[in-house]
Amino acid sequence: MVRILFFISSRRLSRWWRLTAIARLGCATVTMMSLLCSGPIDAQKKPSDQEVEATYLLNFGKFMRHVEGYSPRPSFDICILGRDTIGRMIDEIAATESIDHHPVRVPRLADVTGAKSCEIVFISIDEAERLREDMAILAGSNVLTVSDMPGFLDRGGMIQFMPIESRMRFAVNLTALNRSHLSLSSELLKVAVSVNGRSPSEVQP
């Protein structure tokens, strides 16, 4: 099965980090010919889960689309709601990134109402007790919701990070996604460990 390569362009990242992320995510498809594949990973320099999550979040933005009724904003905001468990790596990557020709910002939010103007919101695990309220407020706002909170997809989230065999992977809830005006590239869905409980090989292009 062909797997897509996520593009990591930040000049602040070390050459090793680019190679590590590329090796994890595989070679490019024909539609991604501008991206390169690379070699083995140095086991002594394995990136942290937070570094992998930061890279995923930036790349989710590259493979999501608004189906209808979208008015472009001045910046592409990837917001972090609640306690920041990812850290400054995402700021370093975002500093030299753009998505759909818009600069990337990473606001930290203490209140969910501010997340309604974000493109992507990463919901911290410490929001677990408020998650039902958070999701109700975000309903209809067409924000891609992401978390590493256990059971996040079962509670209406769209993408959940999960560690599998010492690697950070992600699963997708298409039911939640389809209730919004968002869509994800079929190439991205094929990289997911599961899509609505199905194998990625069952996802149609």
VENDAKA-V219256 format. One record per backbone hydrogen bond with DSSP energy under -0.5 kcal/mol. NH is the residue of the N-H (numbers start at 1). CO is the residue of the C=O. E is the energy in kcal/mol with one decimal. If there is no record, write none. Layout:
BEGIN
[[NH CO E] [NH CO E]]
END
This chain:
BEGIN
[[6 4 -0.5] [13 10 -1.1] [18 14 -1.8] [19 15 -2.1] [20 16 -2.8] [21 17 -2.5] [22 18 -2.3] [23 19 -2.8] [24 20 -2.0] [25 21 -1.6] [26 22 -1.2] [32 29 -1.8] [33 30 -1.0] [35 32 -2.0] [43 41 -0.9] [45 42 -2.2] [46 43 -0.8] [52 48 -2.0] [53 49 -2.7] [54 50 -2.3] [55 51 -1.9] [56 52 -2.6] [57 53 -2.7] [58 54 -1.7] [59 55 -1.9] [60 56 -2.7] [61 57 -1.3] [62 58 -0.7] [63 59 -1.0] [63 60 -0.8] [64 61 -0.7] [65 183 -2.6] [67 65 -0.5] [67 181 -4.0] [68 181 -0.5] [71 69 -0.5] [72 70 -0.6] [76 103 -2.9] [77 75 -0.8] [78 76 -0.6] [78 105 -2.8] [79 77 -0.7] [79 120 -3.0] [80 107 -2.3] [81 79 -0.6] [81 122 -2.8] [82 80 -0.5] [82 109 -2.7] [85 83 -0.8] [90 87 -0.7] [92 88 -2.0] [93 89 -2.1] [94 90 -2.6] [95 91 -1.6] [96 93 -1.2] [97 94 -1.6] [99 102 -2.5] [102 99 -1.5] [103 74 -0.5] [104 94 -0.5] [104 97 -1.1] [105 76 -2.1] [109 80 -3.2] [114 111 -1.1] [115 112 -1.5] [116 113 -1.0] [117 114 -1.0] [118 115 -1.9] [119 77 -2.3] [120 77 -1.8] [121 144 -2.7] [122 79 -3.3] [123 121 -0.7] [123 146 -3.1] [124 81 -2.6] [124 122 -0.7] [127 124 -2.0] [128 125 -1.6] [130 127 -1.1] [131 127 -0.6] [131 128 -1.0] [134 130 -2.8] [135 131 -3.1] [136 132 -1.8] [137 133 -2.2] [138 134 -2.1] [139 135 -1.1] [141 138 -2.3] [144 119 -2.5] [145 143 -0.6] [146 121 -2.5] [147 159 -1.6] [152 149 -1.7] [155 151 -0.9] [155 152 -0.7] [156 153 -1.7] [157 152 -2.5] [158 145 -0.8] [159 145 -1.9] [160 171 -2.3] [161 147 -2.5] [162 169 -2.4] [164 167 -3.6] [167 164 -1.4] [169 162 -2.7] [169 167 -0.7] [171 160 -2.2] [172 194 -2.3] [173 158 -2.8] [174 172 -0.8] [177 173 -2.0] [178 174 -3.0] [179 175 -0.7] [179 176 -0.8] [180 177 -1.7] [182 177 -0.7] [183 65 -2.4] [185 63 -2.6] [189 185 -2.0] [190 186 -1.6] [191 187 -0.7] [191 188 -1.2] [192 188 -0.8] [192 189 -0.6] [193 170 -2.8] [194 170 -0.6] [195 198 -2.0] [196 172 -3.0] [198 195 -2.2] [202 199 -2.2] [203 200 -1.5]]
END
